[in-house]
Amino acid sequence: HPLAGHNGLSADIAREREILSQIRKRATTIIDTSKTTTKELRRKIIQLFGKGGELPPMNIVVQSFGFKYGLPLDCDMVFDVRFLPNPFYIPELKNLCGNDQPVKDYIQNKPVTGEFEEKLFTLIQFLLPQYVQEGKSQLMIGVGCTGGRHRSVFIANQLGSFIERCGYGVQVIHRDLIKK
């Protein structure tokens, strides 16, 4: 407790109530959070102070990255695409990236890519409304390959486009694209 002393928790809470009593008298709304979940509190605050009482849309970010540079710390879920065929080992594709058409064609033309995208998109299509219903305000999805230049960039772009087609706002970021 912020006012923790030697008198015990009950005394600390009583002191806090005394200090805040003048603010409480001026308050136009008081929310008792003693039996309120975080989700319920968020909804209540939005109802009271949000625009039209509606939940804001969930902010979705899809981030490609290279495992050799470390996992992004802020991701809610991470997909490892190192099992997809690697354009790095094709001399004419090595210095390109997942944004370049020859690399896109190489990855997309592999049967495993289509099968993976189908399964990934089905999972994401199921999960997004669940997170919205839960009241999550931000969702960070990481897509990683070895260096973060080819496969993860391509799949992150594909996933971002799919999420947009599902009616959600999304931002796609390529963390390690410029690293060599």
N, C-alpha and C positions, 0 to 999 in steps of 0.2 A: 504494500500500500504506500502511496506517495507520502503520507504523513506518519509512517511507521515510527513508533517510539517505544517506550518501555511500559506503556500502560495497557497494551494488548490491542487486538484488532477492533473490538467493539468501541473502545475509547477513541481510536483513530478515525473510525467512521463517524462517530458522533462529532468529533472536531471538524471533519470535512463538511458535514451537514451544516454546522454552525457557520463556517467560513462562507459557504455557498448560499446561505439563506437569503441574502439580499438579492442575489441573481435569480434565485428561484421565485421570489416575489414578483420580479419583473417579467418572468418568462410568460409567453403566450401559449406555449406548448410544452408539456412535460411527457417524456416517454419513459415508462418503467421497463428497464431492460433486464430485470432480474430473472425473468423466465422467457426471454426472447432470443431466438436463434439469430445468427448473423444475417441469414437470408431474410428473416422477418423484419429485422431492424432496417435493412437496406430498403425493402419495399415500403416500409412506413415512412422513411425519410424521403423517398422519391414521391410518394403520394402527397406528402405535406409540402415539399419544397421543389419538386421536379416540374418540368414542363408538362402540364396536362395530366400529371399523375402517372405517366407511362414510363416503363423501364427504358433507359437509353439502349440503343443497339449495342451488341457485343462487339468489341474491337478484336479483330482476328489478324494475327500476324503469322505468316509462313516464312521461316528463315532457313535458307540453305547454309550449310557449313561443312568444313572438313574436319573429320575426326582427329587428324594429325595436329590440329590446332586447338583441340579441346572442345568439350561439349559446351553449348551455350547454357549459361546458368539459369536463365529465366524461362526456359521452355516447360510447358505443361505436359507435352508429349513429344517423343522423338522417334522418327522412323529412320532406320539404317538401310540405305539402298546400295551398299557395297556389293551386294549379290548380283546386281545388274551388270551386263557386259561393260567393260571400262574402255571408253574412247581414248584414254591416255596412252594405251599401248598401240594405237593405230597412228603411224607417223604423221599422216596428213591431218589428223584430228587433235593430236597432242597439244598443240599451242592454241587451239580454239577453246570455246567454252560452251556450256549448255544453252546459251542464248543464240548460238550460231546454227544456221540451218543444217549444215552437214552433220553436226553432232546430234541435233534433234532427230534427224532422219535415222542415224545409226542406232540411237537408243530406242526410238519408237518402233523401228522395224523388227525388234527382237520380240518373239512371242511372250517371253517372261514379263516384259514391260507391260503389255496390254493386260495380262492376267493380274499383275500386281496393282495396276491402276484401278482395275475393276473392284478388287477387294478393298483397296485403300479408300476409294471414293464411297463405297457402300458403308464402310465404317464411319467415315467423316459425316456422311449424310445422316446416319443414325445419331451420332454424338452431338452435333451442333445444336439441335433443338433441345437436347437434354441439358446442355450447359446453359442455354438461354433460360430454360425453365428454372434451373437452379439459381439463376440470378448472377451468373458469372459475367463480369464486365469486360474481361480481357482473356483471350486464349492465344497462347504462343505455341506454334507447332514447328518443331525442328525437323529438317530433312538433311541427313548427313551422308556423305561418301568419304573417300579417303582424303582428297585434297580440297573438296568444296568448289570445284570448277566445272565439272561436267555433269555427272549423273544427278547430284543433289540439286543443282541449278535447274536442270530440265524438269525433274519431278516436282520441285517447289513451284515452278511456273505452271505446270499442269494442275497441281493441287489448287493453286491460287485461282486459276481460271474456273475450275470446277466449283469452288466455294462461291465465286461470283455468280455463276449460273444458278446456284441454289438460292440466290437472293440475299446473300450476306456481303457486307463490306469487308474487304481484305486488303492487306498490304503485304507484298512479297519483298523480302530483303535477302540479298546474297552477301553474307558476312565475309567470306573468304575468297570471293571471286578474283580480286586483284592480287592475291598472294601467289607466289610461284613456288 
